[in-house]
Amino acid sequence: MSDQPSKTALILGASRGLGLGLAREYLSRGWRVIATARENASKLEDLAKGAKDKLRIERVDITDAKGLAALRKMLSGETLDLLFVNAGISGSIPKPLHEISPQEATHVYLTNTYYPIVAAEALADLVKAGGVFAFMSSRLASVAMNSYGQWETYRISKAGLNMGARSFFWRHPSHPVLSVAPGWVRTDMGGPKADFDVETSCRNVANAIEQHGDKPGHRFVNYDGAELPW
Ligand SMILES: NC(=O)c1ccc[n+]([C@@H]2O[C@H](COP(=O)([O-])OP(=O)(O)OC[C@H]3O[C@@H](n4cnc5c(N)ncnc54)[C@H](OP(=O)(O)O)[C@@H]3O)[C@@H](O)[C@H]2O)c1
């Protein structure tokens, strides 16, 4: 048995899908995990049953600034090795941008672009020196790889998140800041035809973070560890 204290990850948006999978993956690696849900935390509660005291469950909606401040207070005394902002929504994927309402576009941009950065900033002082900030991005965020156009609102939101993460990095230049693409994954968002199951994707994502999390800088990292074109 190692005497090393276990590392701690905070995962925002872990009630289901990739966030829940990441909580499970980091627990399996011996980490302590603080995982948040908006409302329904039943899957996290199930996971906690086999996790002894290694899983702490908290509540937050990342689009609630007061809730973020309350979470920061609740977590006083915690020291994070990894802060992973996973929460995100797809919005009206099939429709081109001009066919959705400004309200709907605003909702996607606020949830996927604005609030992930606001949330990371609200919690940033909990991350230890040299600790990792990860933002869940997507291959669809890459301007260079946009070869068929669709998923427009979502693409824009995640490309904006990548840019926000770059500016976030310049405010926190001693940290690795990673924009991570998990692959196309079978979740509620990814649907049943996607390439990867949650377990495989989360193992890959955790490996990619390990590979790129040892030095400061902002990188757009694929699930296989390759750096993606912006
Ligand atoms: N699946 C894919 O193929 C794929 C590919 C590339 C990137 N991604 C990204 O990976 C992340 C997770 O996606 P997923 O496939 O696991 O989707 P999902 O199954 O729909 O899960 C989304 C998660 O985000 C949470 N969430 C959404 N809005 C939130 C908010 N305002 N505050 C707090 N939590 C919120 C949800 O919580 P509730 O349960 O409360 O709704 C849920 O835990 C997203 O950022 C997504 O864009 C997914």
The ligand as an SDF file (V2000), in Angstrom:
LIG
                    3D

 48 52  0  0  0  0  0  0  0  0999 V2000
  -21.4080   12.0650  -25.6560 N   0  0  0  0  0  0  0  0  0  0  0  0
  -20.5840   12.5170  -26.5850 C   0  0  0  0  0  0  0  0  0  0  0  0
  -20.4210   11.8890  -27.6600 O   0  0  0  0  0  0  0  0  0  0  0  0
  -19.7970   13.7770  -26.3540 C   0  0  0  0  0  0  0  0  0  0  0  0
  -18.8180   14.1160  -27.3050 C   0  0  0  0  0  0  0  0  0  0  0  0
  -18.0720   15.2750  -27.1190 C   0  0  0  0  0  0  0  0  0  0  0  0
  -18.2750   16.0530  -26.0020 C   0  0  0  0  0  0  0  0  0  0  0  0
  -19.2360   15.7260  -25.0860 N   0  0  0  0  0  0  0  0  0  0  0  0
  -19.3890   16.5930  -23.9220 C   0  0  0  0  0  0  0  0  0  0  0  0
  -19.2180   15.8240  -22.7460 O   0  0  0  0  0  0  0  0  0  0  0  0
  -19.9600   16.3960  -21.6700 C   0  0  0  0  0  0  0  0  0  0  0  0
  -20.8740   15.3400  -21.0650 C   0  0  0  0  0  0  0  0  0  0  0  0
  -21.7250   14.8770  -22.0830 O   0  0  0  0  0  0  0  0  0  0  0  0
  -22.5770   13.5450  -21.9820 P   0  0  0  0  0  0  0  0  0  0  0  0
  -22.5080   12.9090  -23.3020 O   0  0  0  0  0  0  0  0  0  0  0  0
  -22.2120   12.7930  -20.7500 O   0  0  0  0  0  0  0  0  0  0  0  0
  -24.0190   14.1970  -21.8540 O   0  0  0  0  0  0  0  0  0  0  0  0
  -25.2860   13.8200  -20.9580 P   0  0  0  0  0  0  0  0  0  0  0  0
  -25.4070   12.3650  -20.8300 O   0  0  0  0  0  0  0  0  0  0  0  0
  -26.4190   14.6110  -21.5340 O   0  0  0  0  0  0  0  0  0  0  0  0
  -24.8700   14.4260  -19.5230 O   0  0  0  0  0  0  0  0  0  0  0  0
  -24.7310   15.8050  -19.3660 C   0  0  0  0  0  0  0  0  0  0  0  0
  -24.2920   16.0840  -17.9550 C   0  0  0  0  0  0  0  0  0  0  0  0
  -24.1270   17.5040  -17.8070 O   0  0  0  0  0  0  0  0  0  0  0  0
  -24.9410   17.9240  -16.7080 C   0  0  0  0  0  0  0  0  0  0  0  0
  -25.4080   19.2880  -16.8940 N   0  0  0  0  0  0  0  0  0  0  0  0
  -26.0230   19.8290  -17.9660 C   0  0  0  0  0  0  0  0  0  0  0  0
  -26.3090   21.1200  -17.7280 N   0  0  0  0  0  0  0  0  0  0  0  0
  -25.8640   21.3890  -16.4630 C   0  0  0  0  0  0  0  0  0  0  0  0
  -25.8760   22.5260  -15.6390 C   0  0  0  0  0  0  0  0  0  0  0  0
  -26.4340   23.6900  -16.0260 N   0  0  0  0  0  0  0  0  0  0  0  0
  -25.3130   22.4500  -14.4200 N   0  0  0  0  0  0  0  0  0  0  0  0
  -24.7720   21.3000  -13.9900 C   0  0  0  0  0  0  0  0  0  0  0  0
  -24.7410   20.1740  -14.7130 N   0  0  0  0  0  0  0  0  0  0  0  0
  -25.2930   20.2190  -15.9380 C   0  0  0  0  0  0  0  0  0  0  0  0
  -26.1090   16.9420  -16.6980 C   0  0  0  0  0  0  0  0  0  0  0  0
  -26.7740   17.0220  -15.4540 O   0  0  0  0  0  0  0  0  0  0  0  0
  -28.3690   16.6540  -15.3200 P   0  0  0  0  0  0  0  0  0  0  0  0
  -28.4350   15.1570  -15.1330 O   0  0  0  0  0  0  0  0  0  0  0  0
  -28.8110   17.4270  -14.1410 O   0  0  0  0  0  0  0  0  0  0  0  0
  -29.0470   17.0830  -16.5810 O   0  0  0  0  0  0  0  0  0  0  0  0
  -25.3460   15.6480  -16.9300 C   0  0  0  0  0  0  0  0  0  0  0  0
  -24.6950   15.2250  -15.7620 O   0  0  0  0  0  0  0  0  0  0  0  0
  -20.7060   17.5850  -22.2650 C   0  0  0  0  0  0  0  0  0  0  0  0
  -19.9890   18.7740  -22.0370 O   0  0  0  0  0  0  0  0  0  0  0  0
  -20.7340   17.2600  -23.7450 C   0  0  0  0  0  0  0  0  0  0  0  0
  -20.8780   18.4080  -24.5450 O   0  0  0  0  0  0  0  0  0  0  0  0
  -20.0020   14.6070  -25.2460 C   0  0  0  0  0  0  0  0  0  0  0  0
  1  2  1  0
  2  3  2  0
  2  4  1  0
  4  5  1  0
  4 48  2  0
  5  6  2  0
  6  7  1  0
  7  8  2  0
  8  9  1  0
  8 48  1  0
  9 10  1  0
  9 46  1  0
 10 11  1  0
 11 12  1  0
 11 44  1  0
 12 13  1  0
 13 14  1  0
 14 15  2  0
 14 16  1  0
 14 17  1  0
 17 18  1  0
 18 19  2  0
 18 20  1  0
 18 21  1  0
 21 22  1  0
 22 23  1  0
 23 24  1  0
 23 42  1  0
 24 25  1  0
 25 26  1  0
 25 36  1  0
 26 27  1  0
 26 35  1  0
 27 28  2  0
 28 29  1  0
 29 30  1  0
 29 35  2  0
 30 31  1  0
 30 32  2  0
 32 33  1  0
 33 34  2  0
 34 35  1  0
 36 37  1  0
 36 42  1  0
 37 38  1  0
 38 39  2  0
 38 40  1  0
 38 41  1  0
 42 43  1  0
 44 45  1  0
 44 46  1  0
 46 47  1  0
M  CHG  2   8   1  16  -1
M  END
$$$$
